[in-house]
Amino acid sequence: MLLLGCGSPETEPASDAGSTEDGSADTAADIDDRPLILPELAACDPASSPPTRLRVATWNMGAARGSSIEGVRDQLAVADADVVLIQEIEIGARRTDEIDQPAVLAEALAYDFAFAAALKFDGGDFGMAVFSRLPFQSARRIALDSSNAYEPRIAIDATVCAGPRALRMIDVHADFMPDANTRNLEELADELGPVESDLVIAGDFNADPSAEGVRTLVNASGTVDLFAELDPSPTREGDRIDFVLASPDLAQAVTAGEVVPNEASDHALLWVDFSL
């Protein structure tokens, strides 16, 4: 694993993963100075064979505070996804026993992973991760506009190799403050532009399908909201705020999908199978 961008310690937020003590959110520059942990990266091998089935999952695991890291591990084991886009995961935070959560889960479930911190919190780092049993071609953090947001927001842009085929995975956790939420998702739409092929955007959008930011992201990227057809069930407290969007080519390759309520988090886990 390669560790990049370790900044000096900063003021920890006064509330759970929120603004700093003086009430101001961290800037994009501050976010990019936080740890970024990357797996070994390599170009996709044109001579390798692709899997026949690709399962992609997304889950806001709530930093395992709803159960335990073992409970999260067991839920992920049942999902048995090839790629998992995770929101709210921590390294070294006191409130979660200073556990390196990405490393523990990756070792237990035979994944490689990329981790991007969004902010310093409780003696550790709070952020997002992409786990994959497929090789990583690339991974980077996208800093999203955090002005007037509850907390700094980011996305992870990772590309994995399904044999010779490069599949781009965008893991996003948008803010729940309405104006900040719209800016986060519109900025991500601008960053990605119109989708050409082989892209998944998934995560906790913190807004329902009718929200301005969600509609902008779907329309500007040209992606398909898979669970609008597969299973439009609520994903948290009666609302559908967790999404899997896919480029049209991948949307046509969907064979199954499920919204999985669970006791390990207040968010459902979503998984989708693609036939490659």
N, C-alpha and C positions, 0 to 999 in steps of 0.2 A: 504494500500500500504506500502511496505517496501522499505526504501531508504538506499542503501549501497554505500560504496566507495566514500564519498564526500571528495575530496582533498582540499588542500589550493588553493587560487586563483593563477593563473599563468599568464604569459604574453599572452595577446590576440593577435591573428594574425593581421598582418598589412593589409591584404587583405581579401576578403570574404572567410571565412572558409578555409584558406590556411596555409602557413607555419608561424612560429613565427617570431617576429621582427628581429631576427638575421639570418633568412633565413633557420633555421633548423626545420625539422619536429619533432613532439613529438615522443617519443619512446613508445613501447608497454607497458612498465611499467607505463609511464605517463598516457596512455589511461586507464589502469585498475584502476587508482586512481580517475577517473571521476565518476560522479554519475551513479548509476545503480538502477532503480526503478522497483521493482517487485510486481506483484499482489499476492494475497493469492494463495498458491500452495497446491495441494493435489493429491494423487494417483487417477488414473482412477478407477471408481467404476464398478466392474464386473457385478453388478446387474442393472446398468442403461441402458436405451435404446439409441442406436445411432440415429442421425438424418438420414433421408433418402437422403437428399441432403446437400452437403457441398460446399459452395462457398468460394474460396480463391482469394483475390485480392492483387495486388502489385502496388505501386505508389510512384514515387518520387514527393512529393507535393511541393518541392521548398520552404519549410518553409512558405508557404502561401503568398509569396511575389508577385506572379503573379496575385493575386486577394485579398483575405482576408481570415481570418480563417472561416468566414461564407461561403465563396465560396467553400472552401475545405470541410467543413461540408456538404454542399448541394450535392457536387459531391459524397462523400462517402455514403450519404443517398440514392442516386439513385442507386449506385452499390449494396447496401444491402448485403454485404459479411459477412460471419460468421467469417472469419479471414482476417485481412488486414496487409500486410507487408509494412511498410512505411519507406522511406528514406527522409532525410533532414527535420527534425522537431526540434523545438527549445523550450527551457524553459527559460524565463526571459531575452531574448536578447533585447537590446534597439531597434534594427531595426524593430522588430516585436512587439513593444509596450509592451515588458516585459510580454507577455502572456505565460502562461503555456499551450502550445498548446496540448500536449497529454491529459492533464486533461480536458481541455475544450471539445475536440472532444469526449473523452470517456464518459463524462457526457451527452453530447447532443445526442449520438448515442447508449447509453447503452452497452458500451464495458468495459471489463477489459483490462489492458495494461501492457506491459513491455517496459521500455525506457532505452536505453543505450547511454550515451554521448560519442562522439568521441573526442571533443575538447571544450575548453573554447572559447567563442566567444561573443564579444560585450556585455559584462556584464552578459552573461548567458551561457547556454550549448546547443551545437549543436550535433545532433545525429540521432538515428533511433528508431523506435517503432514497436511493434507487438500488434495489437488490436485483441481481441477475445471475442465472445459471448459464446464460449465454455470454460470450466474450464481449467486453466493452471496446468499442472503437474510439469513443470520445465521451467526455463529461465536463460540464461547466456550470457555474452558477449564473443566473440572471437576476440582477438586483432590480426590484420593482419599486416604484415611487411610494415612499412611506410617509409623505407629508400628511399630517392630520390622521394618520392611521393609529390603531391601537398598539401595534408593534411593527417592527421592520418586517417586510415581506420579500420573499424570493421565490424563484422557481429553479428547478434543476433541468438542464437540457442534456440528455444522455442518448447516445446512439449505441445500440447493441447489434451483434451480428447473428442473424439466423442463417447459418451457413454463409453463402456469399452475399446474402441480402442484408443491407443496412436498414435497421428500423429505428426511427427517432422517437424517443420517449420524453415527454415534457411533464414533469411533476410540479404541481402548483398548489399553493396554499394562500388564497386571497384573504384580505382583511375583511372583517365583518361590519366595519363602519361603512355605511352605504356609499358615500362619496369616494372614500379610499378604495372600496371594493371595485367600483366602476373604473377608477384610474388603473388599478392593478391589472384588471382583465383587458382593458383597452390597450395598455402598454404592452402586455404580452402579445396581443393581436398584432400590434405594430412591429414587434420584434420578430414574429414568425412570418408575417405576410401570408399571401395565399398559399395553401398547401398544394403540393404537386403530387406526392405519393408517400406512402409508408410512414405515417405519423400518428402517434397517439398522444393526446393531451388529457391528463387525468389528475384528480385530486379533490381537495376540499375547496370548493369555490365560494363557500359561505354566502350563497345567494341561490334563489330558486331559478328555474329555467326562464322565467319571464323578466328577470332583472336585466337592466340595460347592459351591464358589463358582459354577462353571459351571452346575451343575444349578439353583441358586437363581436365577441371572440368566435362564436360559431359561424356567423355570417362572413366575417372578414377572412377567416382561415379556410372556409369552405368545408369544414369538418361536419361529421354526422354525430348527433347526440345519441349514442347507442342505446342507452337505457330508456329513452323516450318510447322505444318500441319493445325492447327486451323485457323491462320490468320497471315501470315508473313509480315504484314504491318509495315511501319516505326513507331517507338514509340517516336522519337524526331528528328526534323529537318532532315527528310529524311533517318534516320538510324534506324535500329532495334537494340537497345542497352538495352532494358528492357526485362527480361525473366521470364518464369515460367518453371522450370525443375521439373520432378516428377519421383519417382521410378516406375518401370514397372507396378507394380500392380495398382498403382493409375492412371497411364497413360491409362490403359485399362478401367478405370472407368469414364473417362471424357465423359460428355454428352453435354457440350457447353462451349464456351469461346468467349471473345470479346476484341479487342483493342479499347479503348474509348478515342479519342482525346477530349480535354476540354480546357476551357479558364482559369481554375484555376492554371494551371502549364504548363511548356513547355514540360512536359512528358505526354504521354498517360497513362491512368489507364488500367491495364489488369486484367480481372477476368476469373476464370475457375470454372465450376461446376463439381463436382464428385458425382457419385451415390454410396452411401455406403450400 
